Amino acid sequence: MFERLSVMLMKEFVQLRRDRWSMFRLIVPLFIQMIVFGYAATFTVHHVATAVLDLDQSRASRSLISHFVATSRFDIVDVARNQRRITSDINNDKAAIAIVIHAGFSRDLENGRSAPLQVIVDGTNSNTALIALGYISQIAAQFSAEWAGRAAPVRAGPAVPAAGIALQPLPWFNEGLNERWFFIPGVIGTLTLLQVVSLTAFAVVREREVGTLEQIMVSPIRPFEFILGKTVPFFLIGFGDIALVSLFGILWFHVPFIGSPWVMLAGASLFLMAAVGMGLLLSTFSRTQQQAFALNFFLLNPFFILSGFAFPIASMPKVLQWFTLINPLRYFLVVIRAVFLKGVGIEVLWPQLLAMALLATVMLTVSVLRFTKSLD
């Protein structure tokens, strides 16, 4: 058995080495996608096109506008003179945000009353609108605190502090709230899943499509040995992918790795077993490479969206939350982010490891049974 299996493994690696396009596809796209995701995937918003309508024309209103200009979050693209101009800026996509300061703004502040500030947002891009509104709230709160400090009357004797809540943020594990530290580990898991599932599915289907599958099956190689010979190389390739892109993320993007390599190894092994099982399962439903490509697209895109890579699973409808339970990427993202940034061990991550082990067992078992039956 071991001799036949070793021959099968050698055949796969020799075939892979001869296929220069496959070698290129194994390495180069990973680094390109890592760079693209590392620099492009972000929740931070900069240079939001902003129109301003200042109907107060006071020192306070000009000071508030200067607070917006001082940040890199907003670019003042138009200083409007009437409401009609503001409407035109939003409708014509010249501005995504419009800030309207009404007459009496300064008087309300000086009299200790709330001074309303109207903000009009283009809701067609709801993500940018929500993030920009958060920035505006912070800038307005900072301006309000500074103005209250300047306008407070000087009283004789000790000042009586006003009651209030002082927020003191204390981020753990990512003190600078660097978004790349969140995205890069997720990209590692996502790219590995895409690579391993695609390679496994296409490799088996290619044998069937070109007619070599029947030739192999009339040889002394048993179906189980054939399956191992086809899947083990891609399991090892998956390990190489994880190692390469992890090292690239650590060295290029300076993502810290403070956890145990052994916990990472255990999580990656279970995840790759599930990915190989998924690719093998797809191959049992495909007769051509075009069918395999279509099934890949149909399955992997939802798995990516429903993995928690960018969209919180807790915010999804209950039905979709249940669907994520069969997604191995969901569990691996928890493991890889926790190992990279938190340094936690198996005593914390065992539910995710157990879930991936169950998924891997089920997928491999069903895939092997279906594949063996199709060979028979």
C-alpha positions in Angstrom: 0.0 0.0 0.0 2.7 2.5 1.0 4.6 1.8 -2.2 1.6 2.4 -4.4 0.7 5.5 -2.4 4.2 6.9 -2.7 4.2 6.4 -6.4 0.8 8.2 -6.6 2.2 11.1 -4.6 5.3 11.3 -6.7 3.2 11.4 -9.8 1.2 14.3 -8.5 4.3 16.4 -7.5 6.0 15.7 -10.8 2.9 16.7 -12.7 2.6 19.8 -10.7 6.3 20.7 -11.2 5.9 20.3 -15.0 2.9 22.6 -15.1 4.5 26.0 -14.9 1.2 27.8 -14.9 0.1 25.8 -11.8 3.3 26.7 -10.0 2.8 30.4 -10.9 -0.9 30.2 -9.7 0.2 28.6 -6.4 2.5 31.4 -5.3 2.1 34.7 -7.2 -1.6 35.3 -6.8 -1.4 34.8 -3.1 1.1 37.6 -2.6 -0.8 39.9 -5.0 -4.0 39.3 -3.1 -2.3 39.8 0.3 -1.0 43.2 -0.8 -4.3 44.2 -2.3 -6.3 43.2 0.8 -3.7 44.5 3.2 -3.8 48.0 1.7 -7.3 48.2 0.3 -9.4 46.5 2.9 -10.1 49.1 5.6 -13.0 50.5 7.5 -11.3 53.9 7.8 -12.7 56.7 5.7 -10.5 59.6 4.5 -11.2 62.7 2.3 -15.0 62.6 2.3 -16.2 65.2 -0.1 -18.0 67.7 2.0 -20.2 70.8 1.3 -20.7 73.5 3.9 -23.5 76.0 4.3 -22.7 78.6 7.0 -25.8 80.7 7.7 -24.4 82.1 11.0 -21.1 83.6 9.7 -19.7 83.9 13.2 -16.5 83.2 15.0 -18.0 80.0 16.5 -19.2 78.7 13.1 -15.9 79.4 11.4 -14.1 77.6 14.3 -16.3 74.6 13.9 -15.5 74.4 10.2 -11.8 74.7 10.9 -12.1 71.6 13.1 -13.4 69.6 10.1 -10.7 71.1 7.8 -7.9 70.2 10.3 -8.6 66.5 10.0 -7.9 64.3 6.9 -11.4 62.9 7.2 -13.2 65.6 5.3 -12.4 67.7 2.2 -14.4 70.9 1.8 -15.3 70.8 -1.9 -17.9 73.6 -1.8 -18.8 76.5 0.5 -22.5 77.0 -0.5 -24.5 80.1 -0.1 -28.0 78.6 0.0 -29.8 75.4 0.5 -30.4 74.9 -3.2 -26.7 74.6 -3.8 -26.4 72.0 -1.1 -29.1 69.9 -2.7 -27.3 70.2 -6.1 -24.0 69.1 -4.6 -25.5 65.9 -3.1 -27.6 65.1 -6.1 -24.7 65.5 -8.5 -22.3 63.4 -6.4 -20.1 66.4 -5.9 -20.4 66.0 -2.1 -21.2 62.9 0.0 -21.7 65.0 3.2 -23.3 68.4 3.7 -22.9 70.4 6.9 -25.5 73.2 7.6 -24.9 75.7 10.4 -28.1 77.6 11.0 -28.3 81.3 11.9 -28.1 81.8 15.7 -25.6 79.0 16.2 -23.1 81.3 18.0 -25.9 83.0 20.1 -27.1 79.6 21.3 -23.7 78.6 22.4 -23.0 81.8 24.2 -26.3 81.5 26.1 -25.6 77.9 27.1 -28.2 76.4 24.9 -27.9 73.5 22.5 -26.9 74.6 19.1 -28.2 72.2 16.4 -25.9 71.2 13.6 -27.6 69.7 10.5 -25.8 67.0 8.7 -27.0 65.7 5.3 -25.5 62.5 4.1 -25.7 60.6 0.8 -27.1 57.3 1.9 -26.4 55.4 -1.3 -23.1 54.4 0.3 -24.4 53.6 3.8 -21.1 52.3 5.1 -19.2 55.5 4.3 -22.2 57.6 5.6 -22.3 55.8 9.0 -18.5 56.0 9.5 -18.5 59.7 8.5 -21.4 60.4 10.9 -19.3 58.9 13.7 -16.4 61.2 12.8 -18.7 64.2 12.8 -20.1 63.3 16.2 -16.5 63.1 17.6 -15.5 66.4 16.1 -18.7 68.1 17.3 -18.2 66.7 20.8 -14.6 67.9 20.9 -15.6 71.4 19.7 -18.4 71.5 22.2 -16.1 70.7 25.1 -13.5 73.3 23.9 -16.2 75.9 23.6 -17.6 75.2 27.0 -14.2 75.5 28.5 -13.6 78.9 26.9 -17.0 80.3 27.6 -17.2 79.2 31.3 -17.5 82.2 33.5 -14.7 82.8 36.0 -16.0 82.4 39.5 -14.3 83.4 42.8 -13.1 80.5 44.8 -12.6 76.9 43.8 -14.5 75.7 40.7 -17.2 73.1 41.1 -16.6 70.3 38.5 -19.6 69.5 36.4 -21.1 66.0 36.7 -20.5 63.8 33.7 -18.9 60.7 32.2 -15.3 60.6 31.2 -14.6 57.9 28.6 -11.2 56.3 28.8 -10.7 53.8 25.9 -8.3 51.0 26.7 -7.9 48.6 23.7 -6.4 45.2 24.4 -4.4 43.1 22.0 -4.4 45.9 19.3 -3.6 49.1 21.2 -3.4 51.2 18.0 -6.6 49.6 16.6 -4.6 48.8 13.4 -7.1 47.4 10.9 -4.5 45.4 9.1 -3.9 43.3 12.2 -7.6 42.3 11.9 -7.7 41.8 8.1 -4.4 40.0 7.4 -5.1 36.9 9.5 -8.5 36.7 7.8 -7.0 37.0 4.4 -4.6 34.1 5.2 -7.6 31.8 6.0 -9.7 33.0 3.0 -7.0 32.6 0.4 -6.0 29.2 1.7 -9.6 28.0 1.5 -9.9 29.2 -2.1 -6.6 27.7 -3.2 -7.0 24.3 -1.6 -10.7 23.7 -2.6 -10.0 24.8 -6.1 -6.9 22.7 -6.6 -8.5 19.6 -5.1 -11.7 19.9 -7.2 -10.0 20.7 -10.5 -7.3 18.1 -10.1 -9.7 15.2 -9.8 -12.1 16.5 -12.5 -9.2 17.0 -14.9 -8.3 13.3 -14.6 -11.8 12.4 -15.4 -12.1 14.9 -18.2 -9.0 13.9 -20.1 -9.7 10.2 -19.7 -6.7 9.3 -17.4 -9.0 8.4 -14.5 -10.0 5.1 -16.1 -6.4 4.3 -16.8 -5.4 4.8 -13.2 -8.3 2.8 -11.9 -7.4 -0.3 -14.0 -4.0 -0.2 -12.4 -3.3 -1.9 -9.0 -4.0 1.3 -7.2 -7.1 1.1 -5.0 -9.8 3.8 -4.9 -8.8 4.8 -1.3 -5.1 5.1 -2.3 -6.1 7.1 -5.3 -8.1 9.5 -3.1 -5.2 9.9 -0.7 -2.7 10.4 -3.5 -4.9 13.1 -4.9 -5.7 15.0 -1.7 -2.5 14.7 0.4 -0.4 16.9 -2.0 -3.0 19.7 -1.8 -3.1 19.3 2.0 0.7 19.9 2.0 0.4 22.7 -0.4 -2.2 24.3 1.9 0.3 24.1 4.7 2.9 25.8 2.5 0.4 28.5 1.6 -0.4 29.2 5.2 3.3 29.4 6.1 4.2 31.6 3.2 1.4 34.2 3.6 1.7 34.2 7.4 5.4 35.0 7.1 4.6 37.6 4.5 2.0 39.2 6.8 4.4 39.2 9.7 7.4 40.7 7.9 5.6 43.0 5.4 2.6 44.2 7.4 4.2 43.8 10.8 1.3 41.8 12.2 2.4 40.3 15.5 2.3 36.6 16.1 2.3 36.1 19.9 0.6 32.7 20.1 1.7 29.1 20.1 2.8 27.6 16.7 1.5 24.3 17.9 -2.0 25.7 18.3 -1.8 27.3 14.9 -0.6 23.9 13.5 -3.6 22.1 15.0 -6.1 24.6 13.7 -4.5 24.7 10.3 -4.5 20.9 10.0 -8.2 20.6 10.9 -9.1 23.5 8.6 -7.1 22.0 5.6 -8.7 18.6 6.1 -12.1 20.2 5.9 -11.0 22.2 2.8 -9.7 19.1 1.1 -12.9 17.3 1.9 -14.9 20.2 0.4 -12.9 20.1 -2.8 -13.2 16.4 -3.1 -17.0 16.7 -2.5 -17.2 19.3 -5.3 -15.4 17.0 -7.6 -18.0 14.3 -7.2 -20.7 16.6 -8.5 -18.6 17.8 -11.5 -17.9 16.1 -14.8 -16.0 18.9 -16.4 -13.7 21.7 -15.2 -16.4 24.3 -16.2 -18.8 22.6 -13.8 -16.2 22.6 -11.1 -15.6 26.3 -11.6 -19.3 27.1 -11.4 -19.7 25.1 -8.2 -16.6 26.7 -6.7 -18.1 30.1 -7.4 -21.5 29.1 -6.1 -20.1 27.7 -2.8 -17.0 29.7 -1.9 -18.5 33.2 -2.3 -21.2 32.6 0.3 -18.6 30.9 2.6 -16.5 34.0 2.3 -19.3 36.4 3.1 -20.7 34.2 5.9 -17.3 33.6 7.6 -17.1 36.7 9.8 -14.1 38.0 7.7 -15.6 41.5 7.4 -19.3 41.2 8.4 -20.2 40.3 12.0 -22.0 37.0 12.2 -24.1 38.3 15.2 -25.6 40.9 12.9 -26.8 38.4 10.3 -30.4 36.9 10.3 -30.8 33.8 12.4 -31.2 31.5 9.4 -27.8 32.7 8.0 -26.2 32.4 11.4 -27.2 28.7 11.4 -25.8 28.3 7.9 -22.4 29.6 9.1 -22.2 26.6 11.5 -21.2 24.4 8.5 -18.6 26.9 7.3 -15.0 25.8 8.4 -13.7 29.2 7.6 -15.8 30.7 10.3 -14.0 28.7 13.0 -10.5 29.0 11.5 -10.8 32.8 11.4 -11.5 32.8 15.2 -8.5 30.5 15.7 -6.0 32.4 13.5 -6.9 35.8 14.8 -6.8 34.6 18.4 -3.4 32.9 18.0 -1.9 35.9 16.1 -3.1 38.7 18.3 -4.2 37.2 21.7 -1.9 34.3 22.1 -4.6 32.1 23.6 -4.3 28.3 23.7 -6.4 25.2 23.2 -8.1 25.6 26.5 -9.9 28.6 24.9 -10.1 27.6 21.3 -11.2 23.9 21.7 -14.8 24.6 20.6 -13.6 25.9 17.3 -11.1 23.1 16.9 -13.8 20.5 17.7 -16.2 22.1 15.2 -13.5 21.9 12.5 -12.7 18.3 13.4 -16.4 17.4 13.0 -16.8 19.2 9.7 -13.6 17.6 8.4 -14.7 14.1 9.4 -18.1 14.5 7.9 -16.9 16.1 4.6 -14.1 13.6 4.1 -16.3 10.6 4.9 -19.2 11.8 2.5 -16.7 12.8 -0.2 -14.8 9.4 -0.1 -18.1 7.4 -0.1 -19.5 9.4 -3.0 -16.2 9.3 -4.9 -15.7 5.6 -4.4 -19.3 5.0 -5.6 -18.7 7.1 -8.7 -15.6 5.1 -9.5 -17.5 1.8 -9.2 
